Amino acid sequence: MINDDNYFMNIAYKEALKAFNKNEIPVGAVIVRNNEIVSKGHNLRDSKQVITKHAEIIAIEKANIKLNNWRLLDCVLYTTLEPCPMCKEVIKATKISKVVYGAKNNVIDSNIEAKQINNKIIIDNCEKIIKDAFTNIRNK
């Protein structure tokens, strides 16, 4: 079994790359339970034109269906960007046990336990893909 934050964060980063290649804000998320991937998601807000199509919420919805439970008590959420306030509220409601993120979002905290990954390379990659996406948006 795999029990490594870096491993799962790299999978979340691959999801962010999928969003980046779709001209979305590049955020990826992975939900893990018992060191096994339950679900993955990446941002689809712009392509779907649905405000709630954030990576975290997509991964949560997939996990709810796969586990047939809205409670994700024993699950860990890995996301490339610190969750926004909307996603934090959904995370709290699902009772996810742990959140690990890459890049800081610097938004108002809504009292969820979350820690930044302790890997400078992963943090730098997560920050760079977000900056590159906004540079592309500004240049259009």
DOMIDO-772352 format. One record per residue: residue in one letter; x, y, z of N, C-alpha, C, O in turn. Coordinates in steps of 0.02 Angstrom, whole numbers, m for minus. Layout:
% residues N
+--------+--------+--------+--------+--------+--------+--------+--------+--------+--------+--------+--------+--------+
! residu !    nxx !    nyy !    nzz !   caxx !   cayy !   cazz !    cxx !    cyy !    czz !    oxx !    oyy !    ozz !
+--------+--------+--------+--------+--------+--------+--------+--------+--------+--------+--------+--------+--------+
!      A !      X !      Y !      Z !      X !      Y !      Z !      X !      Y !      Z !      X !      Y !      Z !
...
+--------+--------+--------+--------+--------+--------+--------+--------+--------+--------+--------+--------+--------+
//
This chain:
% residues 140
+--------+--------+--------+--------+--------+--------+--------+--------+--------+--------+--------+--------+--------+
! residu !    nxx !    nyy !    nzz !   caxx !   cayy !   cazz !    cxx !    cyy !    czz !    oxx !    oyy !    ozz !
+--------+--------+--------+--------+--------+--------+--------+--------+--------+--------+--------+--------+--------+
!      M !     42 !    m60 !      0 !      0 !      0 !      0 !     44 !     63 !      0 !     98 !     63 !     28 !
!      I !     19 !    114 !    m31 !     55 !    177 !    m35 !     31 !    223 !     21 !    m29 !    232 !     30 !
!      N !     78 !    251 !     58 !     60 !    298 !    110 !    109 !    356 !    106 !    154 !    363 !    147 !
!      D !     99 !    397 !     55 !    148 !    449 !     42 !    112 !    511 !     14 !     84 !    509 !    m41 !
!      D !    113 !    565 !     53 !     81 !    627 !     30 !    109 !    650 !    m37 !     72 !    673 !    m80 !
!      N !    174 !    642 !    m48 !    205 !    664 !   m111 !    176 !    626 !   m170 !    163 !    655 !   m223 !
!      Y !    168 !    561 !   m162 !    140 !    519 !   m216 !     70 !    543 !   m236 !     57 !    554 !   m295 !
!      F !     27 !    551 !   m187 !    m42 !    571 !   m203 !    m45 !    644 !   m228 !    m87 !    660 !   m269 !
!      M !     m1 !    687 !   m202 !      0 !    756 !   m226 !     22 !    759 !   m299 !     m2 !    800 !   m337 !
!      N !     68 !    716 !   m318 !     90 !    714 !   m389 !     33 !    691 !   m434 !     28 !    714 !   m491 !
!      I !    m10 !    648 !   m410 !    m69 !    627 !   m450 !   m117 !    686 !   m455 !   m146 !    698 !   m508 !
!      A !   m126 !    723 !   m401 !   m169 !    783 !   m404 !   m140 !    833 !   m454 !   m177 !    865 !   m492 !
!      Y !    m73 !    839 !   m455 !    m41 !    884 !   m504 !    m55 !    862 !   m576 !    m65 !    904 !   m619 !
!      K !    m55 !    798 !   m588 !    m72 !    773 !   m656 !   m144 !    792 !   m675 !   m158 !    807 !   m733 !
!      E !   m188 !    792 !   m625 !   m257 !    816 !   m637 !   m257 !    891 !   m654 !   m294 !    913 !   m697 !
!      A !   m215 !    929 !   m619 !   m210 !   1001 !   m633 !   m186 !   1013 !   m704 !   m209 !   1059 !   m738 !
!      L !   m139 !    971 !   m727 !   m115 !    977 !   m796 !   m172 !    966 !   m846 !   m175 !    999 !   m898 !
!      K !   m217 !    920 !   m831 !   m275 !    908 !   m874 !   m317 !    972 !   m880 !   m339 !    991 !   m934 !
!      A !   m328 !   1005 !   m823 !   m366 !   1068 !   m823 !   m328 !   1121 !   m862 !   m358 !   1157 !   m902 !
!      F !   m263 !   1126 !   m852 !   m222 !   1175 !   m887 !   m228 !   1166 !   m963 !   m234 !   1214 !  m1000 !
!      N !   m225 !   1103 !   m985 !   m230 !   1088 !  m1057 !   m300 !   1102 !  m1085 !   m308 !   1104 !  m1146 !
!      K !   m349 !   1112 !  m1042 !   m417 !   1130 !  m1063 !   m430 !   1204 !  m1054 !   m487 !   1227 !  m1058 !
!      N !   m376 !   1242 !  m1041 !   m381 !   1315 !  m1027 !   m425 !   1331 !   m967 !   m458 !   1382 !   m965 !
!      E !   m424 !   1286 !   m919 !   m458 !   1296 !   m855 !   m407 !   1322 !   m805 !   m347 !   1319 !   m818 !
!      I !   m430 !   1348 !   m749 !   m385 !   1363 !   m694 !   m358 !   1295 !   m670 !   m398 !   1252 !   m651 !
!      P !   m293 !   1285 !   m671 !   m265 !   1218 !   m661 !   m262 !   1196 !   m588 !   m213 !   1206 !   m553 !
!      V !   m317 !   1166 !   m567 !   m320 !   1138 !   m500 !   m339 !   1064 !   m508 !   m385 !   1047 !   m545 !
!      G !   m304 !   1022 !   m471 !   m319 !    951 !   m471 !   m330 !    927 !   m401 !   m301 !    954 !   m353 !
!      A !   m370 !    874 !   m393 !   m385 !    847 !   m327 !   m390 !    771 !   m330 !   m410 !    743 !   m381 !
!      V !   m370 !    740 !   m276 !   m374 !    667 !   m269 !   m400 !    652 !   m199 !   m379 !    682 !   m150 !
!      I !   m446 !    604 !   m195 !   m471 !    581 !   m130 !   m445 !    510 !   m120 !   m451 !    467 !   m163 !
!      V !   m417 !    499 !    m60 !   m386 !    435 !    m43 !   m417 !    408 !     21 !   m430 !    445 !     68 !
!      R !   m429 !    343 !     21 !   m451 !    309 !     82 !   m411 !    245 !     90 !   m404 !    207 !     42 !
!      N !   m386 !    234 !    149 !   m344 !    174 !    162 !   m288 !    169 !    111 !   m272 !    114 !     87 !
!      N !   m258 !    226 !     95 !   m201 !    230 !     49 !   m216 !    207 !    m22 !   m171 !    189 !    m59 !
!      E !   m280 !    208 !    m41 !   m300 !    192 !   m109 !   m341 !    250 !   m137 !   m381 !    280 !   m101 !
!      I !   m331 !    265 !   m200 !   m367 !    320 !   m232 !   m440 !    301 !   m240 !   m457 !    249 !   m269 !
!      V !   m484 !    344 !   m215 !   m556 !    335 !   m222 !   m581 !    373 !   m283 !   m621 !    348 !   m322 !
!      S !   m556 !    436 !   m291 !   m579 !    477 !   m347 !   m529 !    531 !   m363 !   m485 !    547 !   m322 !
!      K !   m536 !    560 !   m422 !   m494 !    615 !   m444 !   m539 !    666 !   m479 !   m594 !    650 !   m501 !
!      G !   m515 !    727 !   m482 !   m552 !    779 !   m518 !   m506 !    837 !   m535 !   m454 !    847 !   m504 !
!      H !   m527 !    873 !   m586 !   m491 !    935 !   m603 !   m543 !    988 !   m621 !   m600 !    972 !   m638 !
!      N !   m522 !   1050 !   m617 !   m566 !   1106 !   m627 !   m599 !   1103 !   m696 !   m566 !   1091 !   m747 !
!      L !   m665 !   1113 !   m697 !   m703 !   1114 !   m760 !   m753 !   1172 !   m761 !   m801 !   1172 !   m800 !
!      R !   m742 !   1221 !   m718 !   m790 !   1276 !   m710 !   m803 !   1313 !   m776 !   m860 !   1324 !   m794 !
!      D !   m750 !   1331 !   m811 !   m758 !   1370 !   m872 !   m786 !   1328 !   m930 !   m831 !   1352 !   m966 !
!      S !   m761 !   1268 !   m939 !   m786 !   1228 !   m995 !   m858 !   1205 !   m985 !   m895 !   1199 !  m1033 !
!      K !   m877 !   1192 !   m923 !   m946 !   1172 !   m908 !   m991 !   1231 !   m893 !  m1053 !   1225 !   m895 !
!      Q !   m961 !   1290 !   m879 !   m998 !   1350 !   m861 !  m1044 !   1336 !   m801 !  m1102 !   1357 !   m799 !
!      V !  m1016 !   1300 !   m751 !  m1051 !   1286 !   m689 !  m1003 !   1305 !   m632 !   m948 !   1278 !   m628 !
!      I !  m1024 !   1351 !   m590 !   m981 !   1380 !   m539 !   m953 !   1328 !   m490 !   m898 !   1337 !   m464 !
!      T !   m990 !   1275 !   m478 !   m968 !   1225 !   m428 !   m922 !   1171 !   m457 !   m905 !   1124 !   m421 !
!      K !   m902 !   1176 !   m519 !   m860 !   1124 !   m549 !   m786 !   1135 !   m532 !   m743 !   1136 !   m577 !
!      H !   m772 !   1144 !   m468 !   m703 !   1147 !   m443 !   m677 !   1076 !   m435 !   m716 !   1029 !   m425 !
!      A !   m612 !   1069 !   m439 !   m580 !   1003 !   m435 !   m600 !    965 !   m372 !   m617 !    906 !   m375 !
!      E !   m599 !   1000 !   m315 !   m615 !    967 !   m252 !   m687 !    941 !   m251 !   m699 !    885 !   m229 !
!      I !   m733 !    981 !   m275 !   m803 !    961 !   m273 !   m816 !    905 !   m322 !   m855 !    859 !   m307 !
!      I !   m785 !    906 !   m380 !   m792 !    851 !   m428 !   m767 !    786 !   m397 !   m799 !    734 !   m401 !
!      A !   m708 !    789 !   m365 !   m680 !    729 !   m333 !   m725 !    705 !   m276 !   m735 !    645 !   m267 !
!      I !   m753 !    752 !   m237 !   m798 !    734 !   m183 !   m861 !    700 !   m209 !   m882 !    648 !   m183 !
!      E !   m891 !    728 !   m261 !   m951 !    698 !   m290 !   m938 !    627 !   m315 !   m978 !    582 !   m305 !
!      K !   m881 !    618 !   m348 !   m863 !    551 !   m373 !   m853 !    502 !   m315 !   m874 !    445 !   m318 !
!      A !   m821 !    526 !   m261 !   m810 !    484 !   m203 !   m876 !    466 !   m169 !   m886 !    409 !   m148 !
!      N !   m921 !    515 !   m164 !   m988 !    501 !   m135 !  m1022 !    444 !   m173 !  m1051 !    399 !   m143 !
!      I !  m1019 !    447 !   m239 !  m1052 !    396 !   m280 !  m1016 !    329 !   m273 !  m1048 !    278 !   m262 !
!      K !   m950 !    330 !   m278 !   m912 !    267 !   m274 !   m921 !    233 !   m206 !   m929 !    172 !   m203 !
!      L !   m920 !    272 !   m152 !   m926 !    243 !    m85 !   m998 !    238 !    m61 !  m1011 !    211 !     m8 !
!      N !  m1044 !    265 !   m102 !  m1115 !    266 !    m85 !  m1127 !    296 !    m16 !  m1163 !    269 !     26 !
!      N !  m1094 !    354 !     m5 !  m1099 !    386 !     60 !  m1079 !    459 !     52 !  m1028 !    474 !     21 !
!      W !  m1117 !    505 !     80 !  m1098 !    576 !     77 !  m1045 !    592 !    128 !  m1011 !    643 !    123 !
!      R !  m1038 !    550 !    179 !   m986 !    559 !    229 !   m921 !    527 !    205 !   m921 !    469 !    184 !
!      L !   m868 !    565 !    207 !   m802 !    540 !    186 !   m754 !    541 !    245 !   m699 !    567 !    241 !
!      L !   m777 !    512 !    300 !   m743 !    515 !    364 !   m670 !    492 !    362 !   m627 !    525 !    391 !
!      D !   m656 !    438 !    330 !   m588 !    410 !    331 !   m548 !    429 !    269 !   m501 !    394 !    251 !
!      C !   m567 !    483 !    237 !   m535 !    502 !    175 !   m488 !    562 !    183 !   m498 !    604 !    227 !
!      V !   m438 !    564 !    140 !   m392 !    620 !    137 !   m401 !    652 !     68 !   m405 !    618 !     17 !
!      L !   m404 !    718 !     68 !   m409 !    756 !      5 !   m342 !    789 !     m9 !   m315 !    825 !     33 !
!      Y !   m314 !    776 !    m67 !   m254 !    808 !    m91 !   m275 !    856 !   m147 !   m310 !    836 !   m193 !
!      T !   m253 !    918 !   m143 !   m271 !    967 !   m193 !   m211 !   1012 !   m207 !   m173 !   1029 !   m161 !
!      T !   m204 !   1032 !   m269 !   m145 !   1071 !   m288 !   m148 !   1143 !   m265 !    m97 !   1177 !   m263 !
!      L !   m207 !   1167 !   m248 !   m216 !   1235 !   m224 !   m258 !   1233 !   m160 !   m308 !   1197 !   m157 !
!      E !   m237 !   1271 !   m111 !   m276 !   1275 !    m49 !   m349 !   1289 !    m67 !   m363 !   1335 !   m106 !
!      P !   m396 !   1251 !    m40 !   m467 !   1258 !    m60 !   m495 !   1328 !    m48 !   m478 !   1361 !      1 !
!      C !   m538 !   1349 !    m93 !   m573 !   1413 !    m87 !   m627 !   1406 !    m32 !   m640 !   1350 !    m10 !
!      P !   m657 !   1461 !    m11 !   m709 !   1457 !     42 !   m767 !   1410 !     25 !   m791 !   1375 !     69 !
!      M !   m790 !   1410 !    m38 !   m845 !   1365 !    m57 !   m824 !   1292 !    m47 !   m861 !   1253 !    m17 !
!      C !   m765 !   1275 !    m72 !   m742 !   1206 !    m67 !   m730 !   1187 !      6 !   m743 !   1130 !     26 !
!      K !   m704 !   1234 !     46 !   m692 !   1219 !    116 !   m757 !   1202 !    152 !   m758 !   1157 !    194 !
!      E !   m810 !   1236 !    136 !   m874 !   1221 !    168 !   m899 !   1151 !    148 !   m926 !   1115 !    189 !
!      V !   m890 !   1133 !     84 !   m910 !   1066 !     62 !   m867 !   1014 !     96 !   m892 !    962 !    117 !
!      I !   m802 !   1027 !    101 !   m757 !    980 !    134 !   m778 !    970 !    207 !   m780 !    913 !    231 !
!      K !   m793 !   1024 !    241 !   m817 !   1018 !    311 !   m880 !    976 !    315 !   m886 !    934 !    359 !
!      A !   m926 !    986 !    270 !   m990 !    950 !    271 !   m980 !    875 !    260 !  m1017 !    835 !    288 !
!      T !   m931 !    857 !    219 !   m920 !    786 !    204 !   m881 !    750 !    259 !   m877 !    689 !    260 !
!      K !   m852 !    790 !    305 !   m814 !    763 !    361 !   m750 !    728 !    339 !   m727 !    681 !    372 !
!      I !   m721 !    751 !    284 !   m655 !    726 !    262 !   m607 !    735 !    320 !   m607 !    787 !    353 !
!      S !   m565 !    685 !    333 !   m524 !    686 !    393 !   m461 !    729 !    386 !   m435 !    753 !    437 !
!      K !   m435 !    739 !    326 !   m372 !    774 !    318 !   m370 !    806 !    248 !   m394 !    776 !    200 !
!      V !   m342 !    866 !    244 !   m332 !    900 !    180 !   m259 !    919 !    174 !   m230 !    948 !    220 !
!      V !   m229 !    902 !    117 !   m160 !    921 !    102 !   m161 !    960 !     37 !   m191 !    937 !    m12 !
!      Y !   m129 !   1019 !     36 !   m130 !   1060 !    m25 !    m60 !   1079 !    m46 !    m12 !   1074 !     m8 !
!      G !    m55 !   1100 !   m109 !      9 !   1122 !   m137 !     18 !   1197 !   m127 !     48 !   1218 !    m77 !
!      A !     m7 !   1237 !   m174 !      2 !   1310 !   m171 !    m48 !   1341 !   m123 !   m104 !   1318 !   m116 !
!      K !    m25 !   1394 !    m89 !    m70 !   1432 !    m45 !   m118 !   1474 !    m88 !    m99 !   1500 !   m140 !
!      N !   m179 !   1480 !    m64 !   m230 !   1520 !    m97 !   m237 !   1588 !    m64 !   m262 !   1635 !    m96 !
!      N !   m217 !   1594 !     m2 !   m221 !   1657 !     36 !   m292 !   1684 !     38 !   m303 !   1744 !     30 !
!      V !   m339 !   1640 !     51 !   m409 !   1661 !     59 !   m427 !   1655 !    133 !   m390 !   1626 !    172 !
!      I !   m485 !   1683 !    150 !   m508 !   1681 !    219 !   m519 !   1608 !    240 !   m551 !   1570 !    204 !
!      D !   m492 !   1590 !    297 !   m498 !   1521 !    321 !   m569 !   1509 !    347 !   m601 !   1553 !    375 !
!      S !   m593 !   1448 !    337 !   m659 !   1431 !    363 !   m655 !   1370 !    409 !   m698 !   1326 !    409 !
!      N !   m602 !   1368 !    448 !   m595 !   1319 !    502 !   m595 !   1246 !    480 !   m629 !   1205 !    511 !
!      I !   m557 !   1230 !    428 !   m545 !   1159 !    415 !   m472 !   1147 !    428 !   m429 !   1190 !    419 !
!      E !   m458 !   1087 !    450 !   m388 !   1067 !    460 !   m358 !   1056 !    391 !   m381 !   1013 !    353 !
!      A !   m307 !   1093 !    376 !   m273 !   1085 !    311 !   m199 !   1100 !    322 !   m181 !   1145 !    360 !
!      K !   m157 !   1063 !    288 !    m86 !   1076 !    293 !    m56 !   1079 !    224 !    m77 !   1043 !    178 !
!      Q !     m7 !   1122 !    217 !     29 !   1125 !    154 !     79 !   1068 !    152 !    110 !   1052 !    202 !
!      I !     85 !   1038 !     94 !    133 !    983 !     86 !    203 !   1008 !    102 !    219 !   1066 !     89 !
!      N !    243 !    964 !    129 !    311 !    982 !    148 !    359 !    959 !     93 !    403 !    917 !    104 !
!      N !    351 !    988 !     33 !    394 !    970 !    m23 !    398 !   1031 !    m69 !    350 !   1048 !   m104 !
!      K !    455 !   1064 !    m68 !    463 !   1127 !   m105 !    453 !   1118 !   m180 !    424 !   1162 !   m212 !
!      I !    474 !   1062 !   m208 !    466 !   1051 !   m280 !    392 !   1047 !   m298 !    371 !   1078 !   m347 !
!      I !    354 !   1011 !   m259 !    282 !   1006 !   m272 !    248 !   1074 !   m264 !    208 !   1094 !   m305 !
!      I !    265 !   1109 !   m210 !    236 !   1176 !   m199 !    253 !   1221 !   m258 !    209 !   1255 !   m285 !
!      D !    317 !   1222 !   m279 !    338 !   1264 !   m336 !    300 !   1245 !   m399 !    279 !   1290 !   m436 !
!      N !    291 !   1181 !   m413 !    254 !   1160 !   m473 !    182 !   1183 !   m470 !    154 !   1206 !   m519 !
!      C !    151 !   1176 !   m412 !     81 !   1196 !   m403 !     73 !   1272 !   m411 !     25 !   1295 !   m442 !
!      E !    121 !   1310 !   m384 !    118 !   1382 !   m392 !    131 !   1403 !   m464 !     97 !   1448 !   m490 !
!      K !    178 !   1371 !   m497 !    197 !   1389 !   m565 !    139 !   1377 !   m614 !    126 !   1419 !   m658 !
!      I !    104 !   1321 !   m608 !     51 !   1306 !   m656 !     m6 !   1357 !   m648 !    m37 !   1376 !   m698 !
!      I !    m20 !   1379 !   m588 !    m72 !   1430 !   m577 !    m49 !   1496 !   m608 !    m88 !   1528 !   m644 !
!      K !     13 !   1517 !   m594 !     39 !   1579 !   m623 !     39 !   1576 !   m699 !     21 !   1625 !   m731 !
!      D !     59 !   1520 !   m728 !     59 !   1513 !   m801 !    m11 !   1519 !   m830 !    m21 !   1549 !   m882 !
!      A !    m59 !   1490 !   m795 !   m129 !   1494 !   m819 !   m153 !   1566 !   m820 !   m184 !   1588 !   m868 !
!      F !   m139 !   1603 !   m766 !   m161 !   1673 !   m765 !   m122 !   1716 !   m814 !   m150 !   1764 !   m841 !
!      T !    m59 !   1700 !   m827 !    m22 !   1735 !   m879 !    m54 !   1723 !   m947 !    m61 !   1770 !   m987 !
!      N !    m74 !   1661 !   m961 !   m108 !   1645 !  m1024 !   m174 !   1682 !  m1030 !   m190 !   1707 !  m1084 !
!      I !   m211 !   1687 !   m975 !   m275 !   1722 !   m976 !   m264 !   1796 !   m991 !   m299 !   1826 !  m1032 !
!      R !   m215 !   1827 !   m958 !   m200 !   1898 !   m968 !   m177 !   1913 !  m1039 !   m189 !   1967 !  m1065 !
!      N !   m142 !   1865 !  m1069 !   m114 !   1876 !  m1136 !   m166 !   1865 !  m1192 !   m151 !   1879 !  m1250 !
!      K !   m224 !   1841 !  m1175 !   m276 !   1831 !  m1227 !   m313 !   1894 !  m1243 !   m358 !   1894 !  m1285 !
+--------+--------+--------+--------+--------+--------+--------+--------+--------+--------+--------+--------+--------+
//
